[in-house]
Amino acid sequence: MRPKIEFDLNLIKKYEKVKPPFYTTYPTGGEWSNDFNSDDYLRALEEALPQGREVPMALYVHIPFCAKLCYFCFCITIITNDRNKINSFTDYLFREIDMLCEFFKKKNIRPKVKEIHLGGGTPTHLTRPEFDAMIDKLKQLADVNHLDEFALEIDPRTVQKEDLPYYFSKGINRISFGIQDFEPKVQKAINRIHSPELISSFITPDLRKCSVNFDLIYGLPQQTRESLKSTIQEVKKMAPDRISLYNYDHTPGIHSHMHFLDKYDIPTVDLKTQMYLDSVQDLLENGYEWIGI
């Protein structure tokens, strides 16, 4: 039995109003502007990367499109099924890849890409021809069939388990499910409804051949310590290889759609902290290793 994790509520309260950047994106979305252009981008790459040598790197490819808006979402998203708009975006993405290839060639930089993460939005909102074209373009930068990790975020509401072999054939070896929470009241509030049974139907022997990640969020509207504990119990039954446990940060001033959640009670900072520690303690006691922040 591991020792119980404790926390200092006074310390939590002291820094409650401090808002550092979210560690996965810098600058944060609210700081983005049109003042940073392609020349600035290339200059930043030149300063960051050593020239005339092989450089290990990882790539993140952001596909911002979704079929439906989740009210908790803090990512850059566009809700559309307009294929012309989607294809216009991928055209720009492909031009950026061309720009990178030209830059690497000019500076004699040999990119050794170890990992690629396809995130969003919903990367699986691309049609198969669109997805094929993206993978073919990425082959200019990386050997996609021999990556340490080639990760794909999926929305289980819009993907069928029969689609997974197709993604595996493209080199995908890690699938990330956006679970967030299994409590029906929470799902209804955040406009993202999917049952444990739906997620469980994806957990087949074929899926187990790759790494499986679940994204969870604590501090959501309508969420309680008990409801999150129930979600963790459901997650443990499915035994994903990895769990990403995120804090919900209510920032309607940056993400206007979060105003849809203003009518609900949102857990206080001390309650959110307890939710997090409950979850960490439970997962540690069930064989998971704590490798994050």
N, C-alpha and C positions, 0 to 999 in steps of 0.2 A: 504494500500500500504506500503510495507516494504521500509526502507531507501535504497538508492542505495549504493552498495558496491564500495568503491574506493580502489586504490592501489598506492603505492609509486614506480614509475618507477626507481628512483635512487637507492632505496633499492634492487629492483629486479636485477638491473645491478651489484650492489656491490657483490652479491652472485651468479652471473650467472655461474661462473667457479667452484663453490664448488660442489662436487659430493658426497653427503652422500649416505649410503646404501639405496636401495629402501625398504620401511618400511615393505613390506609383506614378504620379504625373507632376512634372515641373517644367515650366510654370503651370500653375493650376488653370483650369478653364476660364475663370473670371479675369485672368491676366492676359489672355491671348489678344493679339491685334493683327491688323493687316500691314503693320510697319516692318515686319520681318519677312524679307523676300528671299528668292532663290539664291541671290548672291550672298546674302547674310548667312544662309544655310551652308553654302560651300565654304565660306571663310571659317565658319565654326568647325566644320569637318577638318579643314586643313590644320587648324590649331590643335584639334583633339587627336588626330591620327598621325602616327609616325610614317614617314614616306620611305619608299624603297624597300619595303619588307612585307612579310606576311603578318596580317593582323587578325587575331581571333575576335569574333564579334557575334552578337545576337541581333535578330531583326524582330521588330513588332510591326505588324501590318494591321491598320485600323480600317474596318469596313463599317461605316456609321449607320447603315440602313437597318430598319426594323419594320415588322408588319404592324406592331402595336406598341403604344407608349406605356412604359412602366413608370409609375409616378415617383419611385424612389431613385431613379437613375441619375447618376452624376456624370455619365459619359457624354461625349459628343455624338448625338444621334439625330437621324432624320427618318421620320415615319413616312414611308412611301412604297408604292408598288410600281412606280413609274420607271420602266426599264430604260427609257431615254436618259433620265436623270442619273440612274445607277451606272449606265454605260459611259456617261460623260465623266463621272467620278473615276471609274476604272481607267479611262483614257489618261487622265491626269496622273493616276497612280503609276501607270506604265511609263509615262514620260519621266516621272521621278526616278524610276528604276534605271531608265536609259541615262539620265543625268548622273546617277551614282556610278554606273558602269564606266561612263566616260571620265568621270573624276578619278576613279580608282586607276584607270589605265594611264591617264595623264600624270598622276603622281606616283606611278609604279607601286601602288598598294595592292597587295594580294589578299582580298577578304577571305578569311577562313571562318565561314558561318557555322556555328555549332548548334544554334537553336533558332527556331522561328515560331512566333506566337501569332496566330490569326485571331484578332479580337474585334470588339465592336461596342455598340451595335450588335448585329447578328451576321457573322460571316456566311452562315448557311442560308441567308436570305438571297445570296447569289444563286442563279440558275446553274445547272451543271456546265453548260458551255461557258458561262461567265467565270465559274470557278476553275474550269480547265485552263482558260486563257490566263488567269492570274497565276496558277501554278507553273505554267509554261514560261511565263515572264520571270518568275522568281528563280527559275533554273539558270538565268543569266548571272545571278548572284551567288547561288548556292547549289550544292548537290543535295537535292531535297530527299533523296532516297537513303542518305547516309548521315542524317542529322542525329545528334544526341537526343534532341526533343523537337518534335514538330506538333505543336498544340493547336487545337481548334475549339473555340467556344461555340456551343450549340444551344438553341432554344428548343427544349423538348416538346413544346406546343406546336412547332411548325416543322419538325423533322421526324421522319419515321425511322424505326430501328432498322428497317430494310435499307435505309440510305447509308448506314455506317460502313458496310463493305466498300462502297464507292469511295468514301473519304479515306479509308485505310489504303485503298489502291493508289491514292495520290501521295502516300508517304506519311499520313497523319499517324502519330503513335501516342498522342495524349488527347483525351476528350474532356472538356470542361463543361459541366452542367451548371446553369444558373438556377440554383434551388431557392436561395434566400430564406424561405420559411415555409413550413407545411401547414401552419394554422390557417383554417379557412377565413377567419375574420381578418387576419393580417393580409392574406392574399387578395381578398376582395378590396381592402383599402388601397393596396399598392398597385392594383390592376394587373396582377400576374397570378393566374389561377392554374395550378396543375397539381394533381394528386400524387401521393406517395406511390400508388399503384402504377401510374403512368411512368414515373421515373424508374421504378423497379423493373418494368417491362423491358427497359433498355439494357439492364445489367445481365447480359448473356455471356456464355463462355467465350464467344468471339470478341466481345468488348473487353473482357478480362485479359486479352492478349496485349492490350495497350494500357497505359496509365490512365486512371480515372480521377478527376478532380470534381469536387462539389464546392460551389460558392455559397456561403451563408452570410447573412447580415444580422447583426444584433442592434437593438435600439430602434426598431421599426415601429410605426404607429400601430396601436392595438396589441403590441407584443408584451408579454409578461414573462417573468422568470419561469413560470410553470409551462407556458406555451413553448418557449424556446427549449426547455428541457425535453419536452415531448418531441420537438423537431429533431433534436440530437439523438433521441432514441431511435427514430425512424432512420436517420442517417447511418447509425451504427449497424443496423440490420443490413444495409446495402453495402457497407464496408468499402467506401471509396479509398483509393490509395493516398489521396491528399485532400485536405480541406482548407479552403481559404475563408477565414472568418473576418468579416469587415464590419467596421463601425458605420452606422447610418448617420450622416451629417446633414441636418436639415438646413439647406441653403437656398431658399426660394428667391433670394435676391440675385443669385447667379443662375439657378435653374428654375425658371418661372413655373414649370409644371408641378413643382413640389408644393405650390399653393393648394393643390387639390388635397393635400394631406393636413392642411392647417386645422381642419375641423375635428381631427382626432387627437387624443392624448398621445404625446410622444414621451417615452421614458426619460426620466431625469438622468443627469450624468452619473450620479451614484448608482442608480438602478442599472443603467447600461453597463457600468463597470462590473457590477455583480453578475449580470448576465454573461459577460465575457469570461469572468473567472469561473463561473459555474460550468460553462462549456469547455474551457481549457482543462479544468480539473477532471471532468467526466471523460474527455477524450484521452488524456494522459493515462487515466486508470484503465483504459481499454486498448492500450498498446500503441497509441499514436505518439510520435515525437514532436516536440514543440520546436520548430525551426524558424519561425517568423519573429516579428517584433514583439 
